[in-house]
Amino acid sequence: MQFENYKISLLEANQSELFFNLIDTNRVRLEDFFAGTVSKTKTLEATIDYCNEITQKIEDRSYLPYMITNLETNEIIGLIDVKNIDWNVPKAELGAFIDKVHESKGVITKASALVVDHLIETYHFKKLLCRANSRNLGSIGVILKNGFELEGTIRNDYKTTKGEIVDLNYYGRVF
């Protein structure tokens, strides 16, 4: 998938260093809501191991991490991950972030729209879900612009890395 100067593709094991750089540059702002990814990418060596694990999960169709690459710089600037996949329905949860330098430019919104279309066409998902803290207005904006609707708020649903237990808004889109 491609738009403007960006390419969207599944993470490949040989992108470990680029993936590490993306996480490391954004570590502080990601640690609360991408805690698993942040904890498994503390060093380049750990990131290489994690990317090898991810490669197996992609093969198993249990996790699909789509990288957003800037074609001008060849840097990975964002991630849209498809997780908590339930093939019985089929449904999945989307999570996304973009490098702080590329925020507020519409890149993550456009990339998310392409990934959603790809997931529907390729995997025939019947429902996609997004969760966001009610204070994360940027993520909520991306979610709403991509046609997701608020389904409800789950109280005390998530524990951040700092130990705060927060409510999460659940947004869904049915196909």
MDAnalysis code that builds the backbone (N, CA, C; Angstrom):
import MDAnalysis as mda
import numpy as np

u = mda.Universe.empty(525, n_residues=175, atom_resindex=np.repeat(np.arange(175), 3), trajectory=True)
u.add_TopologyAttr("name", ["N", "CA", "C"] * 175)
u.add_TopologyAttr("resid", np.arange(1, 176))
u.add_TopologyAttr("resname", ["MET", "GLN", "PHE", "GLU", "ASN", "TYR", "LYS", "ILE", "SER", "LEU", "LEU", "GLU", "ALA", "ASN", "GLN", "SER", "GLU", "LEU", "PHE", "PHE", "ASN", "LEU", "ILE", "ASP", "THR", "ASN", "ARG", "VAL", "ARG", "LEU", "GLU", "ASP", "PHE", "PHE", "ALA", "GLY", "THR", "VAL", "SER", "LYS", "THR", "LYS", "THR", "LEU", "GLU", "ALA", "THR", "ILE", "ASP", "TYR", "CYS", "ASN", "GLU", "ILE", "THR", "GLN", "LYS", "ILE", "GLU", "ASP", "ARG", "SER", "TYR", "LEU", "PRO", "TYR", "MET", "ILE", "THR", "ASN", "LEU", "GLU", "THR", "ASN", "GLU", "ILE", "ILE", "GLY", "LEU", "ILE", "ASP", "VAL", "LYS", "ASN", "ILE", "ASP", "TRP", "ASN", "VAL", "PRO", "LYS", "ALA", "GLU", "LEU", "GLY", "ALA", "PHE", "ILE", "ASP", "LYS", "VAL", "HIS", "GLU", "SER", "LYS", "GLY", "VAL", "ILE", "THR", "LYS", "ALA", "SER", "ALA", "LEU", "VAL", "VAL", "ASP", "HIS", "LEU", "ILE", "GLU", "THR", "TYR", "HIS", "PHE", "LYS", "LYS", "LEU", "LEU", "CYS", "ARG", "ALA", "ASN", "SER", "ARG", "ASN", "LEU", "GLY", "SER", "ILE", "GLY", "VAL", "ILE", "LEU", "LYS", "ASN", "GLY", "PHE", "GLU", "LEU", "GLU", "GLY", "THR", "ILE", "ARG", "ASN", "ASP", "TYR", "LYS", "THR", "THR", "LYS", "GLY", "GLU", "ILE", "VAL", "ASP", "LEU", "ASN", "TYR", "TYR", "GLY", "ARG", "VAL", "PHE"])
u.atoms.positions = np.array([
    [0.848, -1.169, 0.000],
    [0.000, 0.000, 0.000],
    [0.896, 1.236, 0.000],
    [0.416, 2.242, -0.691],
    [1.238, 3.439, -0.808],
    [0.348, 4.661, -0.998],
    [0.766, 5.794, -0.451],
    [0.124, 7.083, -0.698],
    [1.180, 8.161, -0.508],
    [1.045, 9.223, -1.284],
    [1.995, 10.328, -1.242],
    [3.425, 9.772, -1.182],
    [4.204, 10.150, -0.167],
    [5.587, 9.667, -0.041],
    [5.730, 8.578, 1.012],
    [4.661, 7.785, 1.197],
    [4.665, 6.789, 2.268],
    [4.277, 5.416, 1.744],
    [4.894, 4.419, 2.338],
    [4.593, 3.021, 2.030],
    [4.130, 2.363, 3.322],
    [3.162, 1.482, 3.220],
    [2.661, 0.726, 4.368],
    [2.852, -0.747, 4.062],
    [3.562, -1.442, 4.945],
    [3.799, -2.866, 4.729],
    [4.036, -3.555, 6.074],
    [3.846, -4.858, 6.071],
    [4.096, -5.625, 7.292],
    [5.573, -5.541, 7.677],
    [5.814, -5.509, 8.967],
    [7.181, -5.483, 9.489],
    [7.957, -6.698, 8.990],
    [9.185, -6.460, 8.585],
    [10.080, -7.544, 8.175],
    [11.227, -7.615, 9.174],
    [11.749, -8.812, 9.379],
    [12.813, -9.020, 10.373],
    [14.022, -8.121, 10.108],
    [14.305, -7.824, 8.840],
    [15.475, -6.993, 8.528],
    [15.245, -5.507, 8.818],
    [14.077, -5.151, 9.339],
    [13.781, -3.764, 9.691],
    [13.962, -3.504, 11.190],
    [14.617, -4.412, 11.880],
    [14.765, -4.307, 13.329],
    [15.375, -2.981, 13.769],
    [16.426, -2.551, 13.089],
    [17.094, -1.313, 13.493],
    [16.186, -0.096, 13.270],
    [15.483, -0.075, 12.145],
    [14.557, 1.029, 11.874],
    [13.423, 1.050, 12.893],
    [12.929, -0.126, 13.237],
    [11.857, -0.248, 14.232],
    [12.356, 0.212, 15.603],
    [13.546, -0.219, 15.964],
    [14.149, 0.208, 17.232],
    [14.266, 1.738, 17.283],
    [14.729, 2.339, 16.204],
    [14.885, 3.793, 16.162],
    [13.552, 4.506, 16.369],
    [12.490, 3.998, 15.739],
    [11.163, 4.597, 15.912],
    [10.723, 4.533, 17.370],
    [10.853, 3.369, 17.975],
    [10.420, 3.205, 19.367],
    [11.306, 4.033, 20.288],
    [12.604, 3.965, 20.089],
    [13.527, 4.656, 20.982],
    [13.309, 6.170, 20.962],
    [13.052, 6.714, 19.793],
    [12.815, 8.153, 19.652],
    [11.526, 8.585, 20.339],
    [10.575, 7.680, 20.425],
    [9.249, 8.000, 20.966],
    [8.951, 7.263, 22.274],
    [9.961, 6.671, 22.869],
    [9.784, 5.784, 24.027],
    [8.940, 6.398, 25.147],
    [9.248, 7.601, 25.557],
    [8.555, 8.215, 26.696],
    [7.065, 8.374, 26.420],
    [6.723, 8.796, 25.235],
    [5.304, 9.016, 24.937],
    [4.552, 7.731, 24.629],
    [5.267, 6.638, 24.371],
    [4.619, 5.367, 24.054],
    [4.505, 4.429, 25.255],
    [5.295, 4.658, 26.286],
    [5.419, 3.649, 27.329],
    [4.117, 3.315, 28.041],
    [3.184, 4.246, 28.152],
    [1.952, 3.925, 28.856],
    [0.991, 3.057, 28.055],
    [0.861, 3.305, 26.750],
    [-0.162, 2.589, 25.997],
    [0.389, 1.622, 24.941],
    [1.694, 1.552, 24.798],
    [2.348, 0.528, 23.987],
    [3.399, -0.150, 24.860],
    [2.993, -0.462, 26.080],
    [3.914, -0.965, 27.102],
    [4.635, -2.244, 26.665],
    [3.924, -3.158, 26.032],
    [4.541, -4.409, 25.602],
    [5.624, -4.178, 24.569],
    [5.315, -3.376, 23.573],
    [6.283, -3.070, 22.519],
    [7.494, -2.349, 23.096],
    [7.247, -1.368, 23.953],
    [8.342, -0.594, 24.548],
    [9.238, -1.491, 25.401],
    [8.637, -2.385, 26.168],
    [9.436, -3.239, 27.058],
    [10.268, -4.266, 26.288],
    [9.832, -4.640, 25.093],
    [10.556, -5.646, 24.303],
    [11.552, -5.042, 23.323],
    [11.697, -3.714, 23.364],
    [12.591, -3.047, 22.408],
    [13.555, -2.096, 23.117],
    [14.024, -2.483, 24.288],
    [14.896, -1.600, 25.071],
    [16.294, -1.465, 24.469],
    [16.725, -2.491, 23.762],
    [18.027, -2.450, 23.090],
    [17.834, -2.935, 21.652],
    [18.818, -2.666, 20.813],
    [18.736, -3.162, 19.436],
    [18.694, -4.690, 19.422],
    [19.492, -5.319, 20.267],
    [19.522, -6.788, 20.318],
    [18.157, -7.352, 20.715],
    [17.535, -6.728, 21.721],
    [16.199, -7.175, 22.147],
    [15.180, -6.955, 21.030],
    [15.339, -5.863, 20.292],
    [14.426, -5.555, 19.195],
    [14.572, -6.577, 18.073],
    [15.790, -7.005, 17.799],
    [16.015, -8.048, 16.782],
    [15.273, -9.323, 17.188],
    [15.408, -9.731, 18.440],
    [14.698, -10.920, 18.942],
    [13.186, -10.734, 18.822],
    [12.712, -9.552, 19.214],
    [11.275, -9.266, 19.165],
    [10.769, -9.312, 17.719],
    [11.518, -8.762, 16.794],
    [11.110, -8.795, 15.391],
    [11.064, -10.226, 14.850],
    [11.959, -11.076, 15.324],
    [11.909, -12.490, 14.938],
    [10.649, -13.154, 15.493],
    [10.271, -12.811, 16.726],
    [9.013, -13.323, 17.304],
    [7.826, -12.846, 16.471],
    [7.854, -11.578, 16.107],
    [6.762, -10.999, 15.327],
    [6.630, -11.697, 13.981],
    [7.743, -12.030, 13.361],
    [7.718, -12.729, 12.076],
    [6.910, -14.021, 12.185],
    [7.091, -14.743, 13.285],
    [6.330, -15.979, 13.501],
    [4.849, -15.671, 13.711],
    [4.550, -14.600, 14.457],
    [3.152, -14.223, 14.691],
    [2.458, -13.813, 13.393],
    [3.209, -13.176, 12.494],
    [2.646, -12.821, 11.190],
    [2.306, -14.098, 10.425],
    [3.218, -15.054, 10.437],
    [2.967, -16.329, 9.759],
    [1.757, -17.041, 10.343],
    [1.607, -16.945, 11.674],
    [0.477, -17.590, 12.366],
    [-0.825, -16.797, 12.230],
    [-0.731, -15.588, 11.661],
    [-1.866, -14.674, 11.530],
    [-2.473, -14.313, 12.890],
    [-1.612, -14.198, 13.902],
    [-2.084, -13.806, 15.228],
    [-1.739, -12.358, 15.557],
    [-0.909, -11.723, 14.723],
    [-0.520, -10.333, 14.914],
    [-0.039, -9.792, 13.575],
    [-0.529, -8.614, 13.199],
    [-0.172, -8.023, 11.907],
    [0.282, -6.578, 12.122],
    [1.587, -6.344, 12.215],
    [2.097, -4.992, 12.419],
    [2.449, -4.312, 11.090],
    [1.700, -3.271, 10.748],
    [1.936, -2.538, 9.514],
    [2.796, -1.314, 9.809],
    [3.936, -1.237, 9.145],
    [4.865, -0.129, 9.312],
    [4.570, 0.945, 8.274],
    [4.664, 2.183, 8.686],
    [4.555, 3.310, 7.760],
    [5.974, 3.801, 7.518],
    [6.402, 3.735, 6.274],
    [7.766, 4.122, 5.916],
    [7.736, 5.383, 5.063],
    [8.562, 6.338, 5.423],
    [8.754, 7.547, 4.621],
    [9.679, 7.160, 3.468],
    [9.192, 7.230, 2.244],
    [9.972, 6.789, 1.088],
    [11.140, 7.717, 0.769],
    [11.063, 8.965, 1.215],
    [12.159, 9.902, 0.959],
    [13.361, 9.619, 1.851],
    [13.102, 9.211, 3.103],
    [14.190, 8.986, 4.061],
    [14.423, 7.508, 4.352],
    [13.489, 6.655, 3.924],
    [13.509, 5.223, 4.202],
    [13.424, 4.922, 5.710],
    [12.864, 5.850, 6.484],
    [12.674, 5.647, 7.917],
    [11.266, 5.145, 8.185],
    [11.148, 4.259, 9.173],
    [9.830, 3.872, 9.656],
    [9.358, 4.999, 10.567],
    [8.194, 5.552, 10.252],
    [7.704, 6.704, 11.025],
    [6.426, 6.404, 11.798],
    [5.887, 5.200, 11.651],
    [4.661, 4.884, 12.365],
    [4.331, 3.412, 12.311],
    [3.363, 3.040, 13.126],
    [2.931, 1.644, 13.238],
    [1.419, 1.613, 13.369],
    [0.802, 0.711, 12.626],
    [-0.601, 0.373, 12.828],
    [-0.611, -1.128, 13.073],
    [-0.905, -1.518, 14.301],
    [-0.874, -2.952, 14.574],
    [-2.274, -3.512, 14.718],
    [-2.410, -4.740, 14.241],
    [-3.666, -5.467, 14.282],
    [-3.446, -6.604, 15.262],
    [-4.186, -6.544, 16.364],
    [-3.947, -7.492, 17.460],
    [-5.259, -8.027, 17.988],
    [-5.172, -8.919, 18.950],
    [-6.361, -9.537, 19.548],
    [-7.300, -10.041, 18.449],
    [-6.718, -10.709, 17.487],
    [-7.472, -11.215, 16.337],
    [-8.293, -12.429, 16.749],
    [-9.568, -12.387, 16.405],
    [-10.478, -13.507, 16.652],
    [-11.011, -13.940, 15.287],
    [-10.452, -15.020, 14.756],
    [-10.818, -15.473, 13.417],
    [-12.195, -16.110, 13.379],
    [-12.781, -16.436, 14.551],
    [-14.127, -17.024, 14.573],
    [-15.186, -16.025, 14.147],
    [-14.985, -14.729, 14.428],
    [-16.022, -13.742, 14.108],
    [-15.980, -13.351, 12.630],
    [-14.957, -12.944, 12.005],
    [-13.630, -12.500, 12.417],
    [-13.614, -11.003, 12.784],
    [-12.805, -10.690, 13.819],
    [-12.670, -9.318, 14.291],
    [-11.260, -9.115, 14.819],
    [-10.881, -7.851, 14.991],
    [-9.542, -7.538, 15.495],
    [-9.538, -6.129, 16.071],
    [-8.503, -5.857, 16.845],
    [-8.288, -4.533, 17.420],
    [-7.140, -3.856, 16.696],
    [-7.289, -2.554, 16.456],
    [-6.229, -1.766, 15.845],
    [-5.618, -0.835, 16.885],
    [-4.310, -0.687, 16.805],
    [-3.597, 0.302, 17.596],
    [-2.686, 1.053, 16.646],
    [-2.403, 2.299, 16.933],
    [-1.573, 3.066, 15.997],
    [-0.839, 4.189, 16.710],
    [0.327, 4.500, 16.177],
    [1.042, 5.706, 16.599],
    [1.956, 6.154, 15.473],
    [2.343, 7.403, 15.560],
    [3.245, 7.974, 14.566],
    [4.333, 8.748, 15.291],
    [5.487, 8.816, 14.689],
    [6.606, 9.570, 15.244],
    [6.164, 11.002, 15.531],
    [6.640, 11.534, 16.642],
    [6.201, 12.871, 17.082],
    [6.462, 13.956, 16.035],
    [7.486, 13.785, 15.213],
    [7.805, 14.775, 14.179],
    [6.730, 14.806, 13.085],
    [6.017, 13.694, 12.908],
    [5.039, 13.570, 11.824],
    [3.593, 13.717, 12.299],
    [3.399, 14.037, 13.580],
    [2.048, 14.210, 14.116],
    [1.335, 15.381, 13.451],
    [0.026, 15.296, 13.463],
    [-0.854, 16.397, 13.010],
    [-0.682, 16.754, 11.533],
    [-0.245, 15.792, 10.736],
    [-0.093, 16.026, 9.296],
    [-1.051, 15.164, 8.473],
    [-1.872, 14.362, 9.160],
    [-2.831, 13.504, 8.473],
    [-2.278, 12.179, 8.009],
    [-1.011, 11.916, 8.254],
    [-0.378, 10.686, 7.753],
    [-0.994, 9.454, 8.408],
    [-1.140, 9.469, 9.724],
    [-1.664, 8.287, 10.415],
    [-3.138, 8.066, 10.067],
    [-3.875, 9.143, 9.843],
    [-5.286, 9.012, 9.456],
    [-5.398, 8.349, 8.088],
    [-4.620, 8.809, 7.115],
    [-4.651, 8.228, 5.767],
    [-4.145, 6.792, 5.772],
    [-3.059, 6.554, 6.505],
    [-2.504, 5.196, 6.567],
    [-3.508, 4.241, 7.209],
    [-4.171, 4.694, 8.256],
    [-5.172, 3.849, 8.929],
    [-6.311, 3.498, 7.979],
    [-6.755, 4.464, 7.198],
    [-7.831, 4.201, 6.239],
    [-7.418, 3.127, 5.234],
    [-6.186, 3.208, 4.751],
    [-5.697, 2.194, 3.802],
    [-5.602, 0.823, 4.453],
    [-5.117, 0.782, 5.691],
    [-4.993, -0.508, 6.390],
    [-6.379, -1.103, 6.641],
    [-7.328, -0.280, 7.067],
    [-8.694, -0.777, 7.290],
    [-9.248, -1.374, 5.998],
    [-9.141, -0.656, 4.886],
    [-9.619, -1.178, 3.604],
    [-8.925, -2.490, 3.249],
    [-7.621, -2.552, 3.456],
    [-6.845, -3.766, 3.177],
    [-7.334, -4.934, 4.043],
    [-7.574, -4.675, 5.318],
    [-8.024, -5.744, 6.222],
    [-9.383, -6.297, 5.804],
    [-10.258, -5.416, 5.365],
    [-11.587, -5.846, 4.941],
    [-11.497, -6.657, 3.651],
    [-10.740, -6.148, 2.693],
    [-10.622, -6.820, 1.392],
    [-9.856, -8.132, 1.492],
    [-8.775, -8.150, 2.275],
    [-7.894, -9.324, 2.316],
    [-8.354, -10.380, 3.319],
    [-8.754, -9.936, 4.498],
    [-9.063, -10.887, 5.577],
    [-10.546, -10.986, 5.886],
    [-11.353, -10.134, 5.283],
    [-12.806, -10.173, 5.448],
    [-13.259, -10.025, 6.900],
    [-12.587, -9.137, 7.634],
    [-13.016, -8.870, 9.002],
    [-14.431, -8.312, 8.981],
    [-15.223, -8.699, 9.971],
    [-16.591, -8.213, 10.121],
    [-16.651, -7.042, 11.093],
    [-15.639, -6.954, 11.976],
    [-15.613, -5.862, 12.943],
    [-14.168, -5.510, 13.267],
    [-13.926, -4.212, 13.391],
    [-12.639, -3.719, 13.873],
    [-12.923, -2.831, 15.080],
    [-12.005, -2.859, 16.026],
    [-12.163, -2.181, 17.300],
    [-10.930, -1.338, 17.585],
    [-11.120, -0.195, 18.190],
    [-10.015, 0.642, 18.672],
    [-10.327, 1.035, 20.112],
    [-9.286, 1.113, 20.927],
    [-9.444, 1.586, 22.300],
    [-8.573, 2.819, 22.471],
    [-9.079, 3.795, 23.218],
    [-8.289, 4.999, 23.461],
    [-8.671, 5.612, 24.803],
    [-7.675, 6.126, 25.486],
    [-7.918, 6.890, 26.696],
    [-8.649, 8.169, 26.292],
    [-9.622, 8.554, 27.084],
    [-10.436, 9.725, 26.726],
    [-9.617, 11.011, 26.652],
    [-8.418, 11.023, 27.243],
    [-7.550, 12.201, 27.176],
    [-6.708, 12.242, 25.906],
    [-6.694, 11.144, 25.151],
    [-5.865, 11.073, 23.949],
    [-6.659, 11.576, 22.743],
    [-6.782, 12.882, 22.668],
    [-7.617, 13.498, 21.639],
    [-7.095, 13.255, 20.227],
    [-5.778, 13.157, 20.064],
    [-5.214, 12.874, 18.747],
    [-5.655, 11.521, 18.223],
    [-5.538, 10.502, 19.059],
    [-5.954, 9.155, 18.648],
    [-7.453, 9.098, 18.392],
    [-8.222, 9.743, 19.243],
    [-9.673, 9.742, 19.062],
    [-10.035, 10.404, 17.734],
    [-9.356, 11.469, 17.381],
    [-9.596, 12.122, 16.094],
    [-9.345, 11.192, 14.924],
    [-8.241, 10.459, 14.968],
    [-7.917, 9.495, 13.906],
    [-8.999, 8.418, 13.829],
    [-9.401, 7.921, 14.983],
    [-10.411, 6.857, 15.052],
    [-11.727, 7.327, 14.428],
    [-12.191, 8.504, 14.829],
    [-13.469, 9.014, 14.332],
    [-13.406, 9.338, 12.836],
    [-12.287, 9.884, 12.369],
    [-12.141, 10.197, 10.944],
    [-12.154, 8.943, 10.082],
    [-11.872, 7.796, 10.689],
    [-11.875, 6.533, 9.949],
    [-13.183, 5.769, 10.114],
    [-14.226, 6.456, 10.576],
    [-15.558, 5.858, 10.572],
    [-15.897, 4.987, 11.762],
    [-15.068, 4.981, 12.791],
    [-15.372, 4.206, 13.988],
    [-16.332, 5.018, 14.858],
    [-17.189, 4.320, 15.579],
    [-18.159, 4.970, 16.455],
    [-17.917, 4.533, 17.891],
    [-18.145, 5.453, 18.807],
    [-17.997, 5.138, 20.227],
    [-19.035, 4.100, 20.611],
    [-18.585, 2.992, 21.164],
    [-19.501, 1.950, 21.620],
    [-19.685, 1.999, 23.131],
    [-18.730, 2.609, 23.825],
    [-18.858, 2.733, 25.268],
    [-17.517, 2.975, 25.925],
    [-17.573, 3.242, 27.196],
    [-16.371, 3.449, 27.992],
    [-16.307, 2.347, 29.043],
    [-15.176, 1.695, 29.122],
    [-14.968, 0.660, 30.130],
    [-14.141, 1.289, 31.241],
    [-14.708, 1.326, 32.425],
    [-14.027, 1.956, 33.553],
    [-12.950, 1.027, 34.108],
    [-11.868, 1.645, 34.564],
    [-10.749, 0.894, 35.157],
    [-10.335, -0.279, 34.273],
    [-10.111, 0.016, 33.013],
    [-9.881, -1.039, 32.020],
    [-8.419, -1.308, 31.724],
    [-7.528, -0.378, 32.074],
    [-6.132, -0.519, 31.651],
    [-5.211, 0.076, 32.702],
    [-4.117, -0.623, 32.952],
    [-3.110, -0.123, 33.889],
    [-1.915, 0.355, 33.089],
    [-1.586, 1.635, 33.226],
    [-0.460, 2.206, 32.493],
    [0.854, 1.740, 33.117],
    [1.932, 1.999, 32.411],
    [3.256, 1.644, 32.908],
    [3.533, 2.317, 34.247],
    [2.992, 3.501, 34.430],
    [3.192, 4.244, 35.683],
    [2.292, 3.738, 36.804],
    [1.429, 2.780, 36.501],
    [0.572, 2.194, 37.524],
    [-0.799, 2.831, 37.651],
    [-1.089, 3.822, 36.819],
    [-2.406, 4.469, 36.865],
    [-3.427, 3.561, 36.174],
    [-4.555, 3.371, 36.813],
    [-5.635, 2.600, 36.197],
    [-6.591, 3.598, 35.563],
    [-6.815, 3.435, 34.260],
    [-7.583, 4.421, 33.505],
    [-8.776, 3.777, 32.799],
    [-9.730, 4.633, 32.477],
    [-10.877, 4.229, 31.667],
    [-10.449, 4.256, 30.197],
    [-11.036, 3.387, 29.406],
    [-10.782, 3.404, 27.962],
    [-12.104, 3.493, 27.214],
    [-12.111, 4.342, 26.204],
    [-13.233, 4.402, 25.273],
    [-13.039, 3.302, 24.247],
    [-14.112, 2.597, 23.931],
    [-14.095, 1.567, 22.899],
    [-14.855, 2.078, 21.671],
    [-14.203, 1.986, 20.536],
    [-14.781, 2.426, 19.272],
    [-14.839, 1.229, 18.340],
    [-15.929, 1.066, 17.615],
    [-16.060, -0.060, 16.719],
    [-16.509, 0.368, 15.336],
    [-16.223, -0.495, 14.407],
    [-16.691, -0.312, 13.028],
    [-17.049, -1.681, 12.499],
    [-18.276, -1.812, 12.009],
    [-18.799, -3.091, 11.522],
    [-18.860, -3.042, 10.000],
    [-18.547, -4.177, 9.373],
    [-18.522, -4.259, 7.910],
    [-19.476, -5.329, 7.410],
])
